[in-house]
Amino acid sequence: MSNKVANPVKQMPAHQSWKSMKQRCNNPNNASYKYYGSKGIKVCQRWQNSFQHFLEDMGERPPNTTLDRKDSNKDYTPANCKWSTDIEQHNNTSLNVVIDGLTLSQHARANNMSIECLRARMMRGATFKEAISKQPRAYHKTKAKPSRAK
């Protein structure tokens, strides 16, 4: 049996986020390195070797959040990082289309429609205003036609 006691700092959610951030930026063998380190995203000097500094700047990670960069093209720094929910994270990617300050997903949610419906309308040639102004079609089950006897 091991008498080893777990380090309480290493059990903190913020510590896991700090370690993961450093791995994404510094370790070419990390699966996410291609999205961070290989694109030049770095961890600031203050945080690179000091979890204590990271914790002082960010505080403990609130439940149901992850570390997020406000500008996804900039480094991990105190001025560019915050704790975000999954929805906030997904709205902050370089792949999003932003119209009038909102992503397509945000527009779809605000108009009670699915993002898939909004995208499909735009892919079929509707302008954004046309696509967002139409009410989504109600789903109707098709009735089975009676089979014909031969």
NUFIBA-617608 format. One line per 4 residues: number of its first residue (from 1); their letters; for each residue x, y, z of N, C-alpha, C. Coordinates in steps of 0.05 Angstrom, whole numbers, plus 5000, padded with zeros to 4 digits. Each point is the difference from the previous one (the first is absolute). Example, Ala and Ser with C-alpha at 12.3 -4.5 7.8 and 13.67 -1.06 7.14 Angstrom:
BEGIN
1	as	5264,4886,5156,4982,5024,5000,5018,5024,5000  4993,5021,4986,5016,5024,5001,4985,5022,5014
***
This chain:
BEGIN
1	msnk	5016,4976,5000,4984,5024,5000,5017,5025,5000  4992,5020,4986,5015,5024,4998,4991,5020,5021  5019,5013,5013,4994,5021,5019,5000,5027,4988  5002,5001,4973,5001,5025,4986,4974,5015,5002
5	vanp	5001,5026,5009,4977,5017,5003,4998,5018,4975  4976,5002,4989,4997,5016,4976,5005,5030,5007  5014,5013,4982,5005,5029,5003,4974,5015,4995  4989,5015,5020,4975,5013,4996,5000,5021,4978
9	vkqm	5023,5012,4995,5002,5020,4978,4995,4986,4973  5012,4977,4997,4997,4985,4974,4972,4990,4996  4984,4999,5021,4972,4992,4998,4981,5022,4992  5010,5025,5000,4984,5023,4994,4993,5001,4970
13	pahq	4975,5005,4992,4994,5003,4972,5017,5020,4985  5007,5022,5013,5017,5020,4987,5027,4989,4993  5011,4982,5017,5026,4989,4995,4999,4982,4975  4978,4985,4997,4998,4984,4976,4998,5017,4975
17	swks	4986,5022,5002,4998,5019,4977,5028,5012,4993  5015,5007,5021,5027,5011,4996,5018,4980,4987  4999,4975,5009,5017,4979,4988,4992,4995,4971  4974,4999,4995,4991,4995,4973,5007,5023,4981
21	mkqr	4998,5024,5009,5008,5024,4984,5029,4997,4992  5017,4994,5019,5029,4998,4994,5006,4977,4981  4986,4978,5003,5004,4977,4981,4991,5007,4972  4977,5014,4997,4991,5008,4973,5020,5018,4986
25	cnnp	5013,5017,5015,5018,5020,4988,5029,4990,4998  5009,4982,5017,5028,4993,5002,5008,4972,4991  4981,4982,4999,5006,4972,4995,4991,4991,4972  5019,4998,4981,4992,4991,4973,4987,4973,4998
29	nnas	5002,4984,5022,4987,4974,5000,4971,5001,5010  4992,5023,5010,4972,5004,5009,4982,5002,4976  4977,4986,5002,4981,4999,4977,4990,5028,4992  4999,5019,5018,4991,5027,4994,5022,5020,4993
33	ykyy	5024,4991,5000,5023,5018,4994,4997,5013,4973  4989,4985,4980,4997,5011,4973,4982,5024,4999  4982,5003,5020,4982,5023,5000,5011,5023,5017  5021,4995,5015,5010,5020,5019,5030,5005,4995
37	gskg	5017,4983,5011,5029,5004,4998,5010,5003,4971  4990,4983,4982,5010,5002,4973,4991,5025,4986  4979,5013,5010,4991,5025,4989,5012,5025,5014  5019,4994,5018,5014,5022,5013,4986,5010,5026
41	ikvc	4979,4986,5009,4987,5008,5025,5018,4992,5023  5006,5019,5018,5018,4995,5022,4986,5006,5027  5013,4990,5021,4992,5006,5028,5019,5023,5009  4988,5021,5012,5017,5022,5009,5021,4991,5020
45	qrwq	5022,5015,5002,5021,4994,5018,4990,4997,5029  4982,5018,5008,4990,5000,5028,4987,4973,5007  4987,4987,4981,4985,4975,5006,5017,4976,4993  5019,5002,4982,5014,4977,4990,5010,4981,5022
49	nsfq	5013,5010,5020,5011,4983,5021,4988,5005,5027  4977,5014,5002,4989,5006,5026,4969,4996,5000  4992,4977,5011,4971,4997,5003,4989,5021,5020  5016,5007,5020,4991,5020,5019,4993,5027,4987
53	hfle	5017,5008,4981,4994,5025,4985,4974,4997,4983  4997,4977,4988,4976,4994,4984,4975,5002,5018  5002,4987,5023,4978,5000,5019,4994,5028,5011  5020,5016,5005,4996,5027,5009,4985,5017,4979
57	dmge	5007,4996,4975,4988,5015,4978,4973,4991,4993  4995,4974,4999,4976,4988,4990,4980,4992,5022  5010,4995,5024,4983,4989,5021,4994,4971,4994  4986,4987,5019,4993,4972,4996,4979,4998,4978
61	rppn	5001,4978,4985,4982,4996,4978,4971,4995,5010  4981,5017,4992,4972,4995,5008,4989,4974,4988  4980,4988,5012,4988,4976,4989,4991,5004,4971  5002,4979,4984,4990,5000,4973,5013,5021,4982
65	ttld	5025,5006,5005,5015,5019,4983,5027,4988,4992  5011,5012,4980,5027,4993,4991,5015,5025,4993  5027,4998,4998,5016,5023,4994,4996,5008,4971  4995,5026,4995,4994,5010,4974,5017,5025,4995
69	rkds	5009,5003,4975,5014,5025,4992,4979,5018,4987  4999,5025,5008,4980,5019,4989,5005,5004,4971  5025,5002,4992,5007,5002,4971,5015,4974,4994  4988,4983,4984,5012,4974,4995,5025,5001,4983
73	nkdy	5008,5023,4991,5025,5002,4985,5023,5010,5017  4994,5006,5025,5021,5011,5018,5008,4979,5021  5021,5006,5015,5012,4982,5019,4983,4997,5026  5007,4981,5016,4989,4997,5027,5013,5020,5018
77	tpan	4986,5021,5007,5010,5021,5018,4977,5008,5019  5006,5013,5022,4978,5009,5018,4979,5017,4986  5009,5018,4982,4982,5018,4987,4983,4986,4978  5008,4977,4991,4987,4987,4978,4985,4974,5008
81	ckws	4999,4994,5026,4987,4975,5009,4977,5005,5019  4982,4980,4999,4977,5001,5018,4989,4971,5003  4984,4995,5020,4986,4975,5002,4974,5002,4985  4994,4980,4982,4977,5001,4983,4985,4974,5001
85	tdie	4974,5002,4995,4983,4976,4997,5005,4988,4972  4990,4976,4995,5002,4987,4974,4988,5018,4978  4977,5011,5005,4987,5017,4980,5017,5025,4994  5011,5012,5020,5017,5023,4996,5025,4992,4984
89	qhnn	5012,4977,5007,5023,4990,4986,4994,4996,4970  4977,4987,4995,4993,4994,4972,4994,5026,4984  4992,5021,5013,4995,5025,4987,5026,5015,4995  5022,4991,5011,5026,5014,4998,5020,4983,4985
93	tsln	4994,4993,4976,5019,4985,4984,5005,5015,4973  5022,4995,4988,5007,5013,4975,4983,4990,4977  4984,4979,5004,4984,4988,4979,4972,5013,4999  4993,5016,5020,4973,5011,5001,4996,5022,4980
97	vvid	4975,5002,4990,4991,5022,4984,4986,5019,5018  5008,5025,5001,4988,5020,5017,4986,5021,4983  4974,5004,5007,4983,5020,4986,4987,5018,5021  5004,5026,4997,4989,5019,5020,5008,4993,5028
101	gltl	5025,4991,5004,5011,4995,5026,4992,4974,5013  4984,4983,4986,4992,4974,5010,5008,4978,4981  5006,4976,5010,5006,4978,4983,4974,4989,4988  5002,4984,4979,4976,4988,4989,4984,4984,5021
105	sqha	5015,4985,5017,4987,4984,5021,4984,5018,5018  5011,5023,5008,4986,5018,5018,4975,5011,4986  5002,5008,4974,4977,5009,4986,4978,4978,4998  5009,4976,4995,4980,4978,4998,4986,4996,5026
109	rann	5015,4999,5022,4987,4997,5027,4981,5022,5006  5008,5025,4993,4983,5023,5006,4974,5000,4984  5000,4985,4977,4977,4999,4982,4986,4972,5001  5006,4985,5021,4987,4974,5005,5003,4981,4976
113	msie	5023,4999,4988,5005,4982,4978,5027,4986,5004  5003,4978,4987,5025,4986,5002,5021,5012,4982  5025,4998,5008,5022,5010,4984,5000,4985,4973  4993,4974,5001,4999,4984,4975,4980,5012,4980
117	clra	4977,5008,5010,4980,5012,4982,5010,5027,4989  5012,5016,5017,5010,5026,4990,5022,4996,4979  5019,4982,5006,5021,4995,4981,4989,4989,4973  4981,4982,5002,4989,4987,4976,4987,5022,4982
121	rmmr	4985,5018,5012,4987,5021,4985,5021,5018,4986  5021,5006,5014,5020,5017,4988,5016,4985,4978  5004,4974,5004,5014,4984,4980,4983,4998,4974  4973,5001,5003,4982,4999,4977,4997,5027,4987
125	gatf	5015,5021,5010,5000,5026,4987,4985,5022,5014  4987,4994,5022,4985,5022,5014,5021,5019,5012  4993,5026,5001,5017,5019,5014,4996,4994,5030  5018,5011,5016,4997,4996,5029,4972,5010,5010
129	keai	4992,5024,4991,4974,5011,5008,4977,4982,4992  5001,4990,4975,4979,4981,4991,5000,4975,5017  5023,4989,5004,5003,4975,5015,4990,5002,5029  5006,5022,5012,4993,5003,5029,4971,5009,5003
133	skqp	4988,5012,4980,4973,5011,5003,4978,4979,4995  5006,4979,4985,4980,4979,4995,4997,4983,5025  4975,4993,5005,4996,4982,5022,5007,4972,4992  5013,4985,5017,5007,4972,4993,4975,4984,4994
137	rayh	5002,4983,4981,4977,4983,4993,4995,4980,5023  4974,4996,5005,4993,4980,5021,5006,4973,4988  5008,4982,5017,5005,4973,4992,4974,4985,4998  4994,4988,4977,4976,4984,4997,5008,4972,4993
141	ktka	4989,4981,5015,5005,4972,4992,4983,4995,4976  5012,4986,4981,4984,4993,4976,4984,4975,5006  4975,5002,4992,4982,4977,5004,5006,4978,4980  5001,4976,5010,5005,4978,4981,4976,4997,4982
145	kpsr	5005,4997,4974,4979,4996,4981,4991,4971,5001  4974,4996,4998,4991,4972,5001,5011,4985,4975  5008,4976,5005,5011,4985,4977,4977,4991,4982  5006,4999,4974,4980,4992,4980,5002,4970,4996
149	ak	4977,4989,5000,4999,4971,4994,5002,4996,4970  5016,4980,4992,5003,4995,4971,4983,4978,4991
***
